């Protein structure tokens, strides 16, 4: 029925290839031969979701299981969404055009907070009750995963269960439990899921701050699931019908980062560092080149230049490029000579643009945020880059950081002037508001409002003589911050703004602050209270989630930040953050090679 209805729609909408499926390397199974049918929802459009490596990994993991068929689901664009509602067409899977409500399980990827309204629209389109408490035994089990689950509370009422941590192993265990409990009451199935380490079932906890278990059957704190080593290689990569946001082969070379930037949530929630051996990376790349036809490879991690074998890895890829037409990219460049020379090797003859992230305009403030980059590092790296033919440079900065002063803001202007004087044709400043994130040392910090951003903006506009300046919308940052550190009561705002029609909030041209402002007013939320600094000992909405890093360590790091003291990378000296134990530790290339 769905396929028939699509025939009358696809010629009336933008980019119909978002919905048709049938791509090379997609997984098709006989529905009668499997015991569990899973939908993997990325709540954004096809070209964004298909660029997400996590979605591809879980799709591959589940479809490796003989009794499971995992299919993809993406958020319809506005034209398609309206058409589906007008024609009563339910949300469907890409592979088989099955109605999502007819699946056994729906997995939802939560990559950032501004996607929450999309999740509600997707469930509404799927004709699945928005709230977990309203679902019947016959409805799919709705499970969230992704970085946002480290503070699950602002969206918790939507989900039957939420996965905290790495997904590869836990996805298999969840699938197996759902197969074994098929036909049982929903509550019993959720009880079985709650026994899996890394699974949080919100309905088994009250809505206090932090939530407390309603029975002794569930843990007081949910431990993050950590894969000790990275072993999963993508064996099949889907070749899309249309150009993606990141239209290349993406290969994860390392997970975790130990540099300890105090604002960076990913740097804490993905600890420890686990390097994938370079031989496995190269094997995965060669296989992907053969089965997709792509000619660009992205080496992905939080800090790819920190992989201990990155130089030899790039050299091997250069040998491959002698026989195949390929290019290699690394997401960002380390602000030192090694980073620039690595970019030279990766870029080959191309010398277009480099991206650096100094984050703050003075050495004092970089010490506060533990961004261990000096002014000398910055100048040397830029001079080396320009001498090697690079013509454009992009610099990322944040404003509103703890202890920031006007002198720090003027430092950003000075750094842009230095970059221009070194001789770059184009210097671009990308400026965003600092947002305090859970499970970081700066989770205790105040978040500045849009008024402060306007003050900072007036100072930074002095850099227009030297640079092009891109400012991120501070009102988007305001809402993201409220959701990021919110508790379960914050969900009322999400539900209210959804009912006002908010959707695609992460798209700057579609974000509607007026709707959010009205929703916050409707529920009586005190915005200043949400943005305030937290004391080091007050209860936090995410204290029941144990990511492995001790809260006491985060508090100590925050106090060091206020004193302007830095912390060394824990690859050189263990900082006793709490993550490592007898089975979990930093795993470098040499460790994996010696073990094997």
Secondary structure, 3 states (H helix, E strand, C coil): CHHHHHHCCHHHCCCHHHCCCCCECCCCCCHHHCCEEEEEEECCCHHHHCCCHHHHHHHHHHHCCCCEEEEEEECCCHHHHHHHHHHCCCCECCCCCCEHHHCCEEEEECCCHHHHHHHHHHHHHHCCCCCHHHCCCCCCEEEEECHHHHHCHHHHHHCCEEECECCHHHHHHHHHHHHHCCCCCHHHHHHHHCCCCCEECHHHECCCCCCCECCCCCCCCEECECCCCCCCCCCCCCECCCCCCCCCEEEECEECCCCCCCCCHHHHHCCCCEECCHHHHHHHHHHHHHHHCCCEEEEECCCHHHCCCHHHHHHHHHHHHCCCCCEEEECCCCCCHHHHHHHHHHHCCCCCEEEEEEECCCHHHHHHCCCCCCHHHHHHHHHHHHHCCCCEEEEEEEECCCCCCHHHHHHHHHHHHHHHHHCCCEEEEEEEECCCCCCCHHHHCCCCCHHHHHHHHHHHHHHHHCCEEEECCHHHHHHHHHHHCCCHHHHHHHHHHHHCCCCCCCCCCCCCHHHHHHHHHHCCCCHHHHHCCCCCCCCCCCCCEECCCCHHHHHHHHHHHHHCCCCCCCCCCCCCCCCCCCCCCCECHHHHHHHC
